Amino acid sequence: MGESDRYQEYKHLKKKRFLLGGDNNALTALFILNTIFFLLLLTMQVVYFFYQQTAESYNSGILQWFELPSNLTRLSDRPWTFLTYMFSDNSSGLMRIISNMLWLWAFGFSLQRMTGNDKIIPIYIYGGIAGAVFFIGAHYAIPYLHNNGFQDSMIGANAAVMAVATATTVLDPDQRFFTHIRKGIPIWVLLTVYIIIDFAGVSSMNAAYALSHLGGLIAGFLFIYFLKKGKDGSVWMNKGYHWITNLFNPDKTKNKQSIKNKVFYNTGNRSPYSKTAMINQNRIDEILDKINSIGYQFLTEEEKDVLRKASEDNNK
């Protein structure tokens, strides 16, 4: 039996699952979630208009179940909107969702490259939650909003994307984009441009919307601030997600080995093949630069092995 045949024998054991972090690309997952919600709302709106329903009937019949209300009483009737609003966007905001996804890609790609695959979605969610808290809090704290009984609602990924953008910048403020243009553009300049564009977009709305985006900014900053102090706010979220996804998985405790380990690397008493990282001065300099930029805790196991091996060679 050849190796390909042996792999096919176990292929049915491998099930693709959506992961919060780990094997799948978390940034792509955010794009997919936002696109699915947008297309869902767009389809429902087309159906409403096909039957000659008004925009008001669409908003009251469909959209209100996705957007975040500013009133706590209304929120208690639809608590799920605390999460759904940050993944949804009204079909009338086509340019807004395109803009949000472009900015998310610009900052999220760098964040995922630096921290791995398990930070971006928690930061996104923290930003969305902070934006919701600031939005609702503003309607109760600002007198002219509270006294006049404004019943506003919020929908869109702006606060969540703001958190990702801020976290990426705080993590490595010396990072540069478009390096082919002279020495490149510092990421803090890109963040400044994004903040100006974002807040300009809500300048005509009441202050609650701007404060919600400020909440996302603060959430992104605090996440990295505590992360650099050794407190990772994504751990409980990732563990909780994996616990839920494995709750009804009967195979979760039976076999945790990957297929390639089970099929190809079952060597019995023989020593398995081990990968040795290639060490050269350029590689060491790159790792040291990474430590100076974002800290030792963000090194991969391979990079830590390189430093360990280099230290052992110097001590010989």
N, C-alpha and C positions, 0 to 999 in steps of 0.2 A: 504493500500500500504506500503510495507516494505521499509527500507532504501535503500537496493540494487536496488529495482525497481525505487525508486525516483532518484537514481544516474543515472541509465540507461536512464531515461527520458531526462536528461540534458547532457548526455555523448557526444552527437553529437556537443555540443557547444564548447567543448574543442578541440582546434586544436594545434597540435604539430608544433612549429616553431623553426627554428635554431636561437638561441639567442647569441648575442655578450657577454652578461653576464646574470646573473639572474638564471633562473631555470636549464638550461642546463650546462653541464660541459665544460668550455671553453678550458681546456687543451685537452680534447678528441676531441673537434672541430678542434683544430690545427693539431692533428694527422690525422684526417679524411681528411682535406684539403690537407695536404702534400701527403698523400697516394693516393688521387684521382688524383692529378696532376701528380704524378710519374707514376701511372698505365696508365694514358691517354697518356703520352709521350712514355711509353714503348710499348703500343699497336700500336701507330702510327709508331714507329720504326720497329716493327715486320712486319707490313704491307709493309713498304718500302723495307725491306730486302726480304720479300716474293716475291716481284716483281723485285728482283735483282737490286734494286737501290743502289747507293753508299752512304756512310756515309755523304759525302759532300752534296748530294742532299737532304738528310734528314735534315741536319743542316740548309740549306738555305730554304727549303720548309716548315719545321715545327718548329724546335727548336728556330730559330731566333725570332719567334713571342712570345716566352715565356721568353727568357733571356734578361738581361739588357745590352744595348749597351753602350760603353764608349763615343760615339760621340753624341753630342746634336742634330745634324741634323737627325741622324738615330732615336734617341729617340723621336723626334717630330713626326715621322711617326708612332710610336707605343708607345704612352705614357703609356698605360696600363701595359707595362713591368716593370714600376716602382714598381708595386705591385706583378705582377705574378711571377717575378723572385724569390721572397723570399718564395714562396710556391711550387716551382718547383725544380726538380732535374733530370738531364739527366740519362737515364737508365744505362749508363756506370759507374755512381757513386753510385752503389748499397750500397757499404760499407759506403759511405759518408752519405747517407740518414739514414741508420741504426744508425750510430754514432750520427748524429744530433738529431734523435728522442730519443735515449737513454739519451743524455745529457739534452734534453728538458724535459724529464720526471723527471730526477733526480732533476733538479732545479725548474721546473714548478710546480711540486707537492707541494713542500715546499712553494713556492710563493703563490700559490692558497690557501693553508691552512692558511697562515698568513693574506692575504689581501682580501680574498673572490674571487668571480668568475668574477669580472669585470675589473681586472687590467692586466692579463697576455696577452690577445690578443692586447690591446693597446701598451703594452711594446714591444711585438713581432713586431708589425707594425712600431713603432718608431725606433726600432733597424734596421729593414730592410730599412727604408727610409734613416736613417743616413748612413748606409752602402752604399747605392746607391749614395748619395751625395758625400761621401768620394771617392768612386770608380771613378765617373765621374770627380770630381775635381782633383784627382791625375793625370789623363791623360792630363789635361790642365795645371797643376801647375808644374809637374815634367818635366824638359827639355827633357830628353832623350826619354820619352814616347811621348811627344807632337811633338818634332822635327822629330822623326822617323815615325810619323803617325801610331802608333799602333791602330788597330781596334779590341780591345778586347771586350769580352762580359762576363757577370757574371751571374751565376745561382746557386741557392741553399739557404738554410736557415741559413747558418753559422752566418752572422751578426745579424740576428734576435734572434737566440738562444743565442749568446753571450750577447745580451742585457738582456734577461731573466736571464741568469746565474749571470751577474753582479748585476742586481737589487735585486735578492734574497740574494746575499752575503752582499750587502751594507745595506739592510733592517735589517738583523740580523746576523752580522759577528760571533757571539758566538754560533750560531746554530751548532749542531754536527750530523754527519751521522754515521751509523754503531756503535751505542752506546754499543753494546755487545762486541766490541773489546776495552778492557780497558775502557777509558773514551770517546771513540768515536773519529771520525776524524772531526776537525773543517771545516766548509763549505768553509772558505777562502783557505784551503789547496786543497780542491776539485776544487775550481775555478782556482787556480794556475796550477794544473795538466791539467785542461781543456784548459787553455790558451796556455800552452806549446805544447800540442798535436795539437791544432787548428792551431797555427802559424807555427808549423813544417810542417803541411800539405800544406801550401802555400809558404813555403820557396823557392821552386824551381820556383815559378811564379814571375811576376814582382811586384813591390812594391804596386801597386794599390790594389791588392787583400788583402794584409796584412792591408793596411790602411782602407779598407772597414770593416774589422772585428774590427779594432780599433774604427771605428765610431759606431758600434753596442755597444761596451763596454762603450763608452762615453754616448751614449743615455740611457743605463740602469742606469748608475750612476746618470745622471742628473734627470731622472724621479723620483728616490727615494729621491734625494737631495731636489727637489722642493716639493715632497709629504710630507716630514717631516716638511716643512715650511708652510704646509697648502694649497699648490697649486697642485691640482690633475689633471694631464694632460689627464686622461682617461675619464673625465666627458663629455666633448664635443663630444668625439668619440662615447661613448655609447649612448648619447642622439641623436646624428645624425643617428646612426644605427637604433635605435628604431623608430625614426621618419620616416625613409625610409621604414622600414618593416610594419609600420602601415598606410602608405600613402594611400594604396588602400584597407584598412580594413574597411568595412562599420560598423562593430560592435565596433570600438575602443572607441566611446564615449557613447555607449548605456548601456553597463553593464561591469563594471570593477571588479565586485565581482567574487571571485573564485567559482567554483561549490560547494566545500564543505561548504563555507560560505552561499551560496544561499540555498542549499538543507538541510543542517544539522544544521546550526547555526542561522537560522532566528528565533530569540526568541521573536520578538515583543517588548513589554515593559519590559520583564524580563532581568535581568542583565546576560550577556553572561558569559560563563566559561572563566576564566583567569588563565594563567599558572604562578605559583609562583616558582621561581628558588630556589633550595635547597642550603642553605648556610652552609658552614663549613669552618674551618680554612685552610684546604688544598686547597679548591676551591679559597679562597681569596688570598692565597699565589701564586697560579698559575696565577691569573689575575694580581697581582702586578708584577710578573716576566715578564709577557707579556708587561705590560706598560713600565717597565724598558728597555726591549729589543727593542720594535718597536713603543711605544707611545700609548697614550690613544685613539687617533683617530681610531686605528685599532681594538678596542674592539667591540664585537657584542652587540646588544641591551640587550640580556640576561645577558652578563657579566657586563654591566653598571648597570643593575637592581640589580645584586648581590652586587656590591659596594655600591649602593644607600641604599639598605636594611640594609647592615652591618653597614653603617654610622648612620642610624636612630636607630638601636638597641643599638649602643654604646652611643648615646646621651640620651637614656632613663634613 
